[in-house]
């Protein structure tokens, strides 16, 4: 019975989270309660807690994690500067003559917004407020409109610079080093956030392409769901081009400055995040959308999100130390090692568990609670860390869309008009869920879609 304490511990923290307690306190409190009980019953190795001060200091001085508040600041600034609104208006003009053109515009703008902010909730809410009323007014079916907005919003999970990939990169780097030490390699290599950014480019762009193809097919097969717009607008093509370029160029330059500096090896992700934050500030100033009050809101919001992330990090560090003190890592390794199907069977089970946990936990909790437990085992079995990180990110992206608990559905439901039924949202996301599941299968069958570009860049 004692050997199953780690499983009881994991179940207890999920139960506490479901009761609505804050994540950081749930992780730390559950760990301390189990550690106290283990000390009393002499079933817990107290020496594991001796590493807590150095672990906490390592979190607060981690160079990679400095990118988190900078990317959060960048996304919050762009959210306040009406970048998405201007882009959407210009894209709608550009694709205005196409049947389904507004849906395609929403997808492309959502992709650019995801690449600019990296925050799923901000993208879904922004696109829901800006584009959903327009799509409904132009005759789009509620299911297609809501489904495309929800799916596009979750692109912030996978398209770099994604905060999810920054956090996954830090966790997977530690897990990869631990896995190599388990295999007897005492000069372990690391996996960087930049590797995950590069590895996510092809899958992210393929998802966008699949979304656009699906919306085009719906518009062609069911014209009533995505009607063609009124083409009697007298605005000239030259005016459209000027408006389009004026709205598209600034955010594109910002994205290129952030991702281009990482891909070219000029800057680390943390340094590129600083460039992005400064660029977003200049963009907001140039749009004349930033005053003292808005700047105050931006700073407060960014500070709150950053504090939340780092508190969860500290709570997760304590949880993982206590989990290992009860022998949880050896227990998980033994379960996966004896699982039918070998490494692929273990990977399938882990992906299924992460998918289900995505209904009730945010990506931050899953990244810092589940991934440190399962990743060292899977990496010891021979999986590529970049491939595993991207698969986890897309898996979580899919769970955020899946009814009835998908986070993106809740975000959109909160800003959607009362005339849009919840069933419309559920029905609308179903095809996009199938697209993302098909993408997961494709990436499992052809891992080079993820690993080829990082290998070429490092080579």
Helices and strands as residue ranges (DSSP letters): G 2-4, H 5-18, H 23-40, G 46-51, H 52-60, H 66-80, H 83-94, H 101-117, H 120-127, I 128-132, H 133-137, H 142-153, G 154-157, H 163-182, H 193-221, G 223-225, H 237-263, H 269-286, H 292-325, H 328-337, H 342-357, H 363-365, I 366-370, H 371-380, H 385-399, H 407-415, H 422-445, H 448-458
